[in-house]
Structures are given as structure tokens and as C-alpha cells.
Amino acid sequence: MAIKRRALIKGAAAGAAASAAALATPALAQGRIEWRMVTTWPKNFPGQGTSAERFAKAVGEASDGRLTIKVFGAGELVPAFESFDAVTRGAADCFHASPYYWINKSKATNFFSTVPFGLVTSELAAWMNFEGGQELWDELYDQFGLKGWHGGSTGVQMGGWFNKEVRSPDDVKGMKMRIPGIGGEALRKLGMTTINLPGGEIFAALQSGAIDATEWVGPWNDLAFGFYKVAKFYYWPGMHEPGTQIEITFDKKKLLALPKDLQLIVAACCRAENELLTSEFNSRNGAALETLVRQHKVQLRRFPNDFLKVYGEACGQVIAEMRDSGDAITKKVTESFLKSRRELMAWNRISEQGFMNARLLDYKFG
């Protein structure tokens, strides 16, 4: 299996540049390189944590051990939210996270992670790959000496775990919730107090009453963290995160200093992991949701439409404020994203959304 895996990933790299295979043999004489990857996830946490390990293993196998990556979970080398700085200051070589964790660096990072009421996974991929998104992300991260690729999507997330029911927009006033990014900023406009916590700290905060609600990801991840033990209601849909992207980001100078074939292998492994983790979330969430509902008696609740409308308006206000903040790169990213959103929504309304609506009709199948 290892030989087949190496061949597959090397083949993907060769597809990007046919010279990769030819370079592989002479580059062996240049010695072996070991990098350190820091993550914002607990070590080997199902999904994000295991994805980081799988990516590192793929790079090692595809490069025949010439480039190896040692993965450190949150807190092992640096705290979770110091991953970005650890790479920019040279304490680590790459990190595994989600871009919206770095809004203190630039508000524009939100768009390369997820935007409330924004783009689902397939739409975001279209923007990134064919409508200028990756080039804008490169421009943004160049300021910090970084190069990032997407390494998987959680898909549409759940709305979160609540200890109180949400029957109207007024019900969230005074609540304290763990939620990052634009979604958190919009909820503050609705009267919520929001904070961001790394994954490993959420359960204790919810259990102690330090927070009244939390979003994390979806059934697979949420089951692993055991939120059903300390929260009563599980809300959907996750309009705040319609397709959250994981990033695999590198010290750009170190990446470009690699032999060309190793650069291609790293890029190919990022693309492979992007597909693998995305499909893994889609595969695992259904069974995990069934376990939560049937075995743990979790109470599913749908956010009422009046709340969703008010929330959507608040998110729109936050995005407009970001666009008009005077920061040139944020304005450029926002305008590009919104243009793609308009075009993609028009198409998906009659394609995927149209199909999904038709699939729900009452008819016999199988």
C-alpha cells in the first residue's frame, strides 16, 4: 500500500510539473529534512488532528523519507492559537489550523476559512481555484512570509450546542457563546457575548457554566468531545459556517528552499488531503448524528426563520464594515468573494439546490 500511495501522490505532483519524477533520484543526495508542524487541535483528535498526521505520513512516504514532518498537537510545542506566530518567528515550519483563527492579523483571513451565509465547500473551491481566491490568499499571506493550501472542509456545520432554547432573536441576548470569526461578530450585534476558545478548552467551559452555548463543527467532532453530556439542545443549520476550510500553511522561504520535486510533493499531498478530509467528514457525520440522537437522546432543534433572517442581516453588516474599513487587501478579497457568491448562488439555485428540493419530494425510491 505504501508503494502505491507514493506512486499516486508522485503522479499527482508530476501532473503539475512533468519534471518531478526526473528530479527525485538526484535530489536524494541532498540529505534528509525534518520539519515541525504545530496544530490548533488536540493530538490525534478525530478529523482535524488525524488529518494532520495523515498528511505528514503521506509526505514522508511520497518523498521516500527525504522530507518528514513531525506533528505537535495543541499545547505540545506552543498553545493552539500561537501556531501562526510559531511559524512566522521560526519556532515551527508549518501549521495546521483554520484561517479565521487569525483575524487579529487580518480580517480578510475569514474568507479563506468560511463566511456566514457565504459559500458551501464546492462553491468555495470554485472561487479559490478558478476565480482568484488562491491568488488573493497568497497575496495576503505573503505579508507574513507564509504559503497556505486548503487541507479539507468540514462541510456545512451544525448551529451549535445550547443550554437554552432559541425561539426568537431576543433569546440570544445575554448569552455567552464560544464562536469565532464573522459569525461571532454578528452575534455580538444581536446582544450575545462571544469568545473564541481552542477545541480542548470548550467542554470544561460549557460544563462549568462559563459559556451558555458553543459551536464546534458537526456530529462527528462533537460526539468525540462529548458535548451531549453538558448541553441539552443541538441546533441546525450552521449558517455561520457553511463550509469551513482547514489550512496547511508553511514558512514560504523554507518551502521554496526545498528541491523542486519536494515542493511538488508537498503541494500534491495538500490537495490529496483536502479531498480526503472533506469526504471523511461527509462520511462520518451521518452515523455520528444517529448515535447522538438515538443513544444519547440529544434534542435536535432548528433555528427559527426570524432568527436566521436577523442573523443574516447582522452578518451582512459585519462584512460591509470589513469591506469599507479602509484596508486595501480586505476590500479586494471581500469584493471578489461577494461577486463569486452572487454568480454561484444563481447557478446552484437551479442545480444543486433544485436537485436537493426534488429529492425530498414524496415518491418511492428503491
C-alpha positions in Angstrom: 0.0 0.0 0.0 2.8 2.4 0.8 4.4 1.9 -2.6 1.0 2.5 -4.3 0.4 5.6 -2.2 3.8 7.1 -3.1 3.2 6.4 -6.8 -0.2 8.0 -6.7 0.9 11.2 -5.0 4.1 11.4 -7.1 1.9 11.1 -10.1 -0.3 14.0 -8.9 2.8 16.1 -8.4 4.1 15.1 -11.9 0.8 16.2 -13.3 1.6 19.7 -12.0 5.1 19.5 -13.5 6.4 16.6 -15.5 10.0 17.1 -14.2 9.2 15.9 -10.7 9.9 12.3 -11.3 13.2 13.0 -13.1 14.3 15.2 -10.2 13.5 12.6 -7.5 16.6 10.4 -7.7 19.4 13.0 -7.8 17.7 15.0 -5.0 18.3 12.1 -2.6 21.9 13.1 -2.3 20.9 16.4 -0.8 20.1 14.8 2.5 17.0 14.4 4.7 14.9 17.2 6.1 12.7 17.1 9.1 10.0 19.8 9.7 7.9 20.5 12.7 4.1 21.1 12.3 2.1 22.8 15.1 -1.7 22.5 15.1 -4.7 24.1 16.8 -6.2 20.7 17.6 -5.6 18.1 20.4 -3.2 15.5 19.3 -4.8 12.9 17.1 -8.3 14.4 17.5 -10.7 12.7 15.1 -10.8 14.6 11.9 -8.6 17.6 12.1 -5.9 16.0 14.3 -5.8 12.7 12.4 -5.8 14.7 9.1 -2.6 16.4 10.1 -0.9 13.1 10.9 -2.2 11.6 7.6 -0.8 14.5 5.7 2.6 14.2 7.4 2.7 10.5 6.7 1.9 11.0 3.0 4.7 13.5 2.6 7.2 11.1 4.2 6.1 8.2 2.1 5.9 10.1 -1.2 9.4 11.6 -0.6 10.9 8.3 0.4 11.7 9.8 3.8 13.6 12.8 2.3 11.1 15.2 3.9 9.5 14.2 7.2 7.1 16.2 9.2 6.6 15.8 13.0 3.2 16.8 14.2 2.6 18.6 17.5 -0.9 18.8 18.9 -2.2 22.0 20.6 -0.1 22.8 23.7 2.7 20.3 23.0 5.1 22.8 21.4 3.0 26.0 21.5 -0.5 26.9 22.6 -3.2 26.3 20.0 -3.6 29.9 18.9 0.1 30.6 18.8 0.5 28.3 15.8 0.6 31.2 13.3 3.2 33.1 15.2 5.3 30.0 15.9 5.8 29.6 12.1 6.4 33.3 11.4 9.1 33.5 14.1 10.8 30.2 13.0 9.8 28.1 16.0 8.0 25.7 13.7 8.0 25.1 9.9 4.3 24.7 9.2 0.9 24.7 10.9 -2.5 23.0 10.6 -5.4 25.2 11.5 -8.3 27.2 10.0 -7.6 30.7 8.7 -10.3 32.5 10.6 -8.3 32.0 13.8 -6.0 34.7 12.6 -8.4 37.7 12.3 -6.1 39.6 14.6 -3.6 39.5 11.7 -6.2 40.5 9.1 -10.0 40.4 8.8 -9.5 39.0 5.3 -8.5 35.6 6.7 -12.2 34.9 7.3 -12.9 34.5 3.6 -10.3 31.7 3.2 -11.9 29.7 6.1 -15.7 30.3 6.0 -18.2 33.2 5.8 -21.7 33.1 7.4 -24.4 32.7 4.7 -21.5 32.6 2.2 -20.2 29.7 0.1 -20.5 26.0 0.7 -17.5 23.8 0.1 -17.9 23.2 -3.6 -18.5 26.9 -4.2 -15.6 28.0 -2.1 -13.4 25.6 -4.2 -14.6 27.2 -7.4 -13.7 30.7 -6.0 -10.3 29.5 -4.8 -9.3 27.5 -7.9 -10.8 29.5 -10.8 -12.0 32.9 -9.6 -8.9 34.3 -7.9 -9.3 33.2 -4.4 -6.0 31.3 -4.1 -4.1 34.3 -5.6 -5.7 36.6 -3.1 -4.8 34.3 -0.2 -1.2 34.2 -1.5 -1.1 38.0 -1.6 -2.4 38.2 2.0 -0.1 35.5 3.4 2.9 36.9 1.6 2.8 39.8 4.1 3.7 37.2 6.8 6.1 35.1 4.8 3.6 32.2 4.6 2.2 29.9 1.9 -1.1 28.2 2.5 -3.2 25.5 0.9 -6.6 24.1 1.9 -6.4 20.8 3.5 -10.1 19.7 3.9 -13.5 21.1 4.6 -15.9 20.2 7.5 -18.8 21.0 5.2 -21.9 22.7 6.5 -21.6 22.7 10.3 -24.2 22.4 13.0 -25.5 25.6 14.6 -24.2 24.6 18.0 -25.0 23.3 21.5 -27.2 25.4 23.7 -28.4 25.1 27.3 -31.4 27.3 26.5 -33.8 27.2 23.6 -33.7 29.8 20.8 -37.3 30.6 19.8 -36.6 34.2 18.6 -33.7 36.6 18.1 -34.3 38.0 21.6 -33.5 34.7 23.2 -29.8 35.0 22.4 -29.4 38.4 24.2 -27.2 38.0 27.2 -26.0 34.5 26.3 -22.3 33.8 26.3 -21.1 31.6 23.4 -17.9 30.2 22.1 -17.9 31.1 18.4 -15.1 32.5 16.2 -14.9 34.7 13.1 -17.6 36.8 11.4 -20.3 34.6 12.9 -19.3 35.6 16.4 -19.0 39.3 15.5 -22.6 39.2 14.1 -24.0 37.6 17.2 -22.5 40.4 19.3 -24.7 42.8 17.3 -27.7 40.7 18.5 -26.7 41.1 22.1 -24.6 37.9 22.7 -21.2 37.9 24.4 -18.9 35.8 22.2 -15.4 34.4 22.8 -13.1 32.1 21.0 -11.6 29.0 22.7 -9.4 26.2 21.3 -11.2 22.9 21.0 -9.6 21.3 24.0 -11.0 24.0 26.4 -14.6 24.1 25.2 -16.1 21.2 27.2 -14.9 22.5 30.6 -16.2 26.0 29.8 -19.6 24.6 28.9 -19.7 22.3 31.9 -18.8 25.0 34.4 -21.3 27.5 33.0 -18.6 29.9 31.9 -20.4 29.8 28.5 -24.0 29.0 27.7 -23.5 27.7 24.2 -20.9 26.6 21.8 -20.5 25.8 18.2 -17.6 23.4 17.2 -18.1 21.5 14.0 -20.7 18.8 13.5 -21.8 15.4 14.8 -18.6 13.5 14.2 -16.3 16.0 16.1 -19.0 17.0 18.6 -19.6 13.4 19.6 -15.9 12.9 20.2 -15.8 15.9 22.5 -18.8 14.7 24.4 -20.8 17.9 24.3 -24.0 16.0 24.7 -23.0 15.4 28.3 -23.2 19.1 29.2 -25.7 20.7 26.7 -29.3 19.9 26.1 -30.2 21.3 22.7 -28.3 20.8 19.4 -29.3 23.4 16.8 -29.2 23.5 13.0 -28.5 24.8 10.4 -25.0 26.1 10.8 -25.4 29.2 8.8 -22.3 30.7 10.5 -20.0 28.1 8.9 -21.3 26.7 5.6 -18.0 25.1 4.5 -15.2 25.7 6.9 -11.8 25.1 5.4 -8.7 23.6 7.2 -5.4 25.1 6.1 -2.0 23.5 5.8 0.4 26.5 5.8 4.2 26.7 5.5 7.1 29.1 6.1 7.3 30.2 2.5 11.1 30.7 2.4 11.6 27.2 3.7 9.1 25.8 1.3 10.8 27.5 -1.7 14.2 26.3 -0.5 13.2 22.6 -1.0 14.2 20.8 -4.2 11.5 21.3 -6.8 10.2 17.8 -6.6 9.7 18.1 -2.9 7.8 21.3 -3.3 5.5 19.5 -5.8 5.1 16.6 -3.4 4.0 18.9 -0.6 1.5 20.6 -2.8 0.1 17.3 -4.1 -0.2 15.9 -0.6 -2.1 19.1 0.4 -4.5 18.6 -2.5 -4.9 15.0 -1.7 -5.7 15.6 2.0 -8.1 18.4 1.0 -10.2 15.8 -0.8 -9.7 13.0 1.8 -10.7 15.1 4.9 -13.7 16.6 3.1 -15.1 13.2 2.1 -14.3 11.9 5.6 -16.5 14.5 7.3 -19.3 13.8 4.9 -19.0 10.0 5.6 -18.8 10.2 9.4 -21.4 12.9 10.3 -24.5 10.9 9.4 -23.7 7.9 11.7 -22.5 10.2 14.4 -25.7 12.2 14.3 -27.7 9.0 14.6 -25.7 8.0 17.7 -26.2 11.4 19.3 -30.0 11.3 18.8 -30.7 7.6 19.4 -28.2 6.6 22.0 -27.6 9.9 23.8 -31.1 11.4 23.4 -29.9 14.7 22.0 -32.7 17.1 21.2 -32.3 18.5 17.7 -33.7 22.0 17.2 -34.0 24.1 14.0 -33.2 27.8 14.4 -36.4 29.7 13.7 -36.5 31.7 10.4 -36.9 35.0 12.1 -33.7 34.4 14.0 -31.9 33.3 10.8 -33.1 36.4 8.9 -31.9 38.8 11.7 -28.6 36.9 12.0 -28.1 37.0 8.2 -28.6 40.8 8.2 -26.1 41.2 11.1 -23.6 39.1 9.2 -24.1 41.3 6.1 -23.4 44.4 8.2 -20.2 42.9 9.5 -19.0 42.0 6.0 -19.9 45.5 4.7 -17.9 47.1 7.6 -14.9 44.9 6.8 -15.1 45.9 3.1 -15.3 49.6 4.0 -12.7 49.6 6.8 -10.0 51.2 4.6 -7.8 48.1 4.5 -7.0 47.5 0.8 -6.5 43.7 0.8 -9.6 43.1 2.9 -11.7 45.2 0.4 -10.2 43.4 -2.6 -10.9 40.0 -1.0 -14.4 40.9 0.1 -15.4 42.2 -3.4 -14.0 39.2 -5.1 -15.8 36.8 -2.7 -19.2 38.6 -3.0 -19.0 38.6 -6.8 -18.5 34.9 -6.8 -21.2 34.4 -4.3 -23.7 36.1 -6.5 -22.8 34.1 -9.5 -22.6 30.8 -7.8 -25.9 31.3 -5.9 -27.6 32.0 -9.2 -26.3 28.7 -10.7 -26.8 26.5 -7.6 -30.3 27.7 -7.0 -31.3 25.7 -10.1 -28.7 23.0 -9.9 -27.8 21.6 -6.5 -30.5 23.3 -4.5 -33.0 22.4 -7.2 -32.0 18.8 -7.1 -32.0 18.7 -3.3 -35.5 20.0 -3.2 -36.6 17.5 -5.8 -35.0 14.7 -3.9 -37.2 15.5 -0.8 -40.4 15.0 -2.7 -42.7 12.2 -1.7 -42.0 9.3 -4.1 -40.9 5.7 -3.9 -37.2 5.0 -4.4 -35.6 1.6 -4.1 
